[in-house]
Amino acid sequence: MPKGIISRFDGETDRLNGLQAGIDSAMDKLGFPKEKRSYKPHVTIGQDVVLKRDFKEIVGGYDYRSIPQIEVGSVHLFKSEQIGNKRVYTALHEFKFRQDQK
């Protein structure tokens, strides 16, 4: 059973990969070790997921071609921490991809 459910991105991910490399480099200078795994752009849909049915049964008949293409204008960096029995997310920074965004 999965611990988390994610959705991966494909297409034009160069700027997203560049953002990740920049964050990784800045964190390394602050004493945080670089991630050894290769970066795979994704969105976490659920964490610590408990499913009532088998995951393959849930997604087996889904037509992924029906998902519309979207343009991503920015990415938010969140701190995720477990406080008591709750996961708490705190927004730390927004990274905008286009210069004309305010």
Buried (B, 14 or more C-beta within 10 A) or exposed (E): EEEEBEEEEEEEBEEBEEBBEEBBEEEEEEEEEEEEEEBEBEEEEEEEEEEEEEEEEEEEEEEEEEEEEEEBEEBEEEEEEEEEEEEEEEEEEEEEBEEEEE
